[in-house]
Structure formats: C-alpha cells, structure tokens
C-alpha cells in the first residue's frame, strides 16, 4: 500500500494468506476429530475384549465342577443327538471313490492343502458340483453351496462348474464358441437366481474385506444365521489370503490367521454345514522332508482346529490326483490312506479300470502325435538337405 492508495496485489496476497490460514485450521480440526474417533474405536475394542475376558473368568469362578447341571446334561444329550443325525446325513465328498472317509457333514472343518498348480480351484468346483447333484437324506432337497473366494475370479468359479456339467474342459478359454459363452451366461443366471450357488468375492457389494479378514467372514456367518440362510457346504478359498484385520489393521499376519482360526472353530460348531478351507502347502521333495503340518504356509494353529486334513498331489503322467488323509478325527484309521482320483475334463472321477483304459488311449494318441511330429520334422529336414544338394550339384 503506497501514497494512501490500495495496491491490488497486496490485497490479493493478504486475502490468500487468510484463506490459507483458514484452510489450515479446518484441516487441523478435521484431523483432530479423526484422531479422537480412532482412539475411541480402539478404546471400545479393547474394553469389549476386557469385558469379554472378565465375563469368561467369572463363569469359570462360579461354575460347579463337581457334577453336571440338568441343563448341561440336556444340552450334551441334544448335541450328541444332533451329531449322530448329522453323521447319518453325511454327503458324498466329490465322488464314490472317497466312500465315507471324509466327514462331509456339519460340525466339521475340512482343510485341503496343495502346492500352487495342483488343483485347489478344481477341487472347489468338484466339491460344489457334487453337492449340487445330491439330495439331502433329511430334507429331500438338492444341495446348495456358498463359496467365499479371495483368489479366483467369481465368473470363473461359476463357469468352471457349468463346464463340468456340460462335459467341457475348462482350460483354453480362447477356444470357447459363442454357443458355449451363452451357455455360461444362462447357467450363471440359473445357479445364482435360484440360490443354488452363491460365490462371494472380497469386495462383494462394495464392502472390502468380506473374504480376506476374520471379521468379514465372522459377520458373513452371523448374517447367514440371523437370516436363516442354510447352505449344505461353505467353502473358503483360501487360508493364506485372510491376512488383514478390520478391528486391528496393525495386526500381523500370523495373529490375524490365529483370529481367523478361532472364527472357523466357533462357526463349525454352530452353522449347520461342513466348512471346507483350501490352503497353500509346500510340496514334499527330496530336499524338503518336513511333515505336512510344517509345510502348511502361515499359522499352524489351523491344524489343531481342522477335523479332517487332506493333501492333494497331482500326477500329470497318470492324469490322477492323490488325496492323502493327513488327519481325521472322524475316522482315525484312515490317516495316511491315499484316495486316488482320476481327472477327466475338469472332474475328479473314480480311478476305475474304465478310467485307466481311457488314460491309456490318451497316452497312445499323445505318443502317436509326438511321433508324427518328430517324423514330420525329420522328413522336412531331409527334403531341405536333398534340395540343397541338388542346388549345389550344378555343372560349372
């Protein structure tokens, strides 16, 4: 400001400085509000934990351990009746080759482990396909399946199962015809609309953490129970991708998986369907002779919580997959037993003589194709050599 005159640039600079100061104060205020909310949230979670622990300690202090109360006796009797009824309503696991080895009924947590590429996604599809084709002995209705996926694309889960029903191999996606694409679209509508198959991804309905956090999966089960939505199997694909916590974002992956294990242990006992959990495992090789439980990637607590553990090992040469029983509370005699399943167009089938004969035909065709290819290459090489000799054999 000079000679009593207002300088426009000075005024603009002054106004700008006032606005900047105002913005800074607003940002500080908003930041403080967020910090207060965050601290309040942390405090609430900690208080809830402490209250829960104190409540449990009070129960222990006030419990009569000298005998069972009439209520405890009645609860145990009902629990045993329910378990026997569930065991009698056991579903077929994948195919008849498994018999009744796998406890495929409620109150069971079945862990299926395999190294990358040995067929976890295929196992998911086969379990669902088997359930959808079975009628419950108790209700007389065909089965329903819920898949919580944090790995595979939702559309692929549906399409893989539809392809199995059509007898189509689900591998070379670029070779699907227009008619096949239409069949996939129609199948997805039928399965989804009728509630036969529900596949939930991590950001389902815009909510992140649905299938990758213990809290998301916990709330999913609570939602199902509150709304009386009963599936015949719940499949979670896969264990190692549950690695974050909604309640405590700073929780390390092992603590997070421990929390997830507790969630699974709780709901396997109260949700009326078996829970199947897929997991990554290190392969057994000459350089790695560790037992199966030490080869499961992530927190080993899941081994204690699972009632049955199967390890999958694929054999490309024989078109088979070995399902090795590593743990089984339902049938301890089956531990170390190997159920060998054949693989035919995406389906795990019984390793019967008929399948073995089919495999031999495939091997013969493959060998013939390789021989023709080799002979064709040799023939081409000989023709090129003869032509070169002819060209060089020109009179000077």
QUIVEN-V228303 format. One record per pair of residues at least 24 apart in sequence whose C-alpha atoms are under 8 Angstrom apart, sorted by sequence separation. I is the first residue (numbers start at 1). J is the second residue. D is the distance in whole Angstrom. If there is no record, write none. Layout:
i = [I	I]
j = [J	J]
d = [D	D]
This chain:
i = [83	319	159	162	319	158	162	159	214	158	159	212	213	158	212	213	214	215	216	121	211	212	213	214	215	320	94	125	129	212	213	214	215	94	128	213	93	292	94	95	125	126	129	209	94	121	125	129	93	94	209	92	93	239	92	234	236	238	239	240	91	232	233	234	235	236	237	238	239	240	261	265	319	158	231	232	233	234	235	236	237	238	239	257	258	261	264	265	318	92	157	214	230	231	232	233	234	235	236	237	238	257	91	213	214	230	233	235	258	262	254	258	261	91	154	214	218	253	254	154	214	217	221	225	89	154	213	89	153	89	214	147	149	221	144	145	146	147	148	149	150	144	145	146	147	148	149	150	143	144	145	146	147	148	149	146	148	240	240	150	149	150	148	132	146	152	145	148	151	144	145	146	147	148	149	150	151	143	144	145	146	147	148	149	150	143	144	145	146	147	148	149	145	147	151	150	131	131	124	124	121	109	109	120	109	108	107	108	106	107	106	107	107	110	112	116	106	107	108	109	110	111	112	113	114	115	116	106	107	108	109	110	111	112	113	114	115	106	107	108	109	110	111	112	113	114	115	105	106	109	111	113	114	115	105	106	114	104	170	169	170	168	169	167	168	164	164	113	163	164	160	119	118	111	118	119	109	110	113	118	109	110	111	112	113	114	115	108	109	110	111	112	113	114	115	108	109	110	111	112	113	114	108	110	112	45	103	102	126	126	122	122	102	103	102	101	101	98	97	97	97	97	95	97	94	95	96	97	95]
j = [107	343	184	187	344	184	188	187	242	187	188	241	242	188	242	243	244	245	246	152	242	243	244	245	246	351	126	157	161	244	245	246	247	127	161	246	127	326	129	130	160	161	164	244	130	157	161	165	130	131	246	130	131	277	131	273	275	277	278	279	131	272	273	274	275	276	277	278	279	280	301	305	359	199	272	273	274	275	276	277	278	279	280	298	299	302	305	306	359	134	199	256	272	273	274	275	276	277	278	279	280	299	134	256	257	273	276	278	301	305	298	302	305	136	199	259	263	298	299	200	260	263	267	271	136	201	260	137	201	138	263	197	199	271	195	196	197	198	199	200	201	196	197	198	199	200	201	202	196	197	198	199	200	201	202	200	202	297	298	211	211	212	211	196	231	237	231	234	237	231	232	233	234	235	236	237	238	231	232	233	234	235	236	237	238	232	233	234	235	236	237	238	235	237	241	241	232	233	235	237	237	264	265	278	268	268	268	269	268	269	269	270	271	274	276	280	271	272	273	274	275	276	277	278	279	280	281	272	273	274	275	276	277	278	279	280	281	273	274	275	276	277	278	279	280	281	282	273	274	277	279	281	282	283	274	275	283	274	345	345	346	345	346	345	346	345	346	296	346	347	346	312	312	306	313	314	305	306	309	314	306	307	308	309	310	311	312	306	307	308	309	310	311	312	313	307	308	309	310	311	312	313	308	310	312	247	308	308	347	348	346	347	328	330	330	331	334	339	339	340	341	349	348	350	348	349	350	351	350]
d = [8	6	6	6	8	8	8	8	7	8	7	6	5	6	4	6	8	7	8	7	7	6	5	6	6	8	6	7	6	7	5	8	7	5	8	7	7	7	8	7	7	7	8	8	5	8	5	8	7	8	8	7	8	7	8	7	8	6	6	7	8	8	5	6	6	6	6	5	5	7	7	6	7	8	8	5	5	5	5	5	5	5	8	8	7	6	8	8	7	8	8	7	7	7	7	6	6	6	6	7	8	6	8	8	8	8	7	8	7	8	7	8	7	8	6	6	6	8	5	7	5	8	7	7	7	7	8	6	8	7	7	8	7	8	7	6	6	6	6	6	6	5	5	5	5	5	5	6	7	6	6	6	6	6	7	8	8	7	6	6	6	6	6	7	6	8	5	8	6	5	6	6	6	6	6	6	7	7	5	5	5	5	5	5	7	6	7	6	6	6	6	7	8	7	8	7	7	8	7	8	8	8	8	7	6	6	5	8	7	5	8	7	8	7	7	7	7	7	8	6	6	6	6	6	7	6	8	5	7	5	5	5	5	5	5	5	5	4	6	6	6	6	6	6	6	5	6	6	4	7	7	6	7	6	5	8	7	6	7	4	7	6	6	6	8	7	6	7	8	6	8	8	7	6	6	8	7	6	8	5	5	6	6	6	6	6	8	7	5	5	5	5	5	5	8	6	7	6	6	6	6	7	8	8	7	7	7	7	6	7	7	8	8	6	8	7	7	6	7	8	7	8	7	5	7	6	7	8	7]
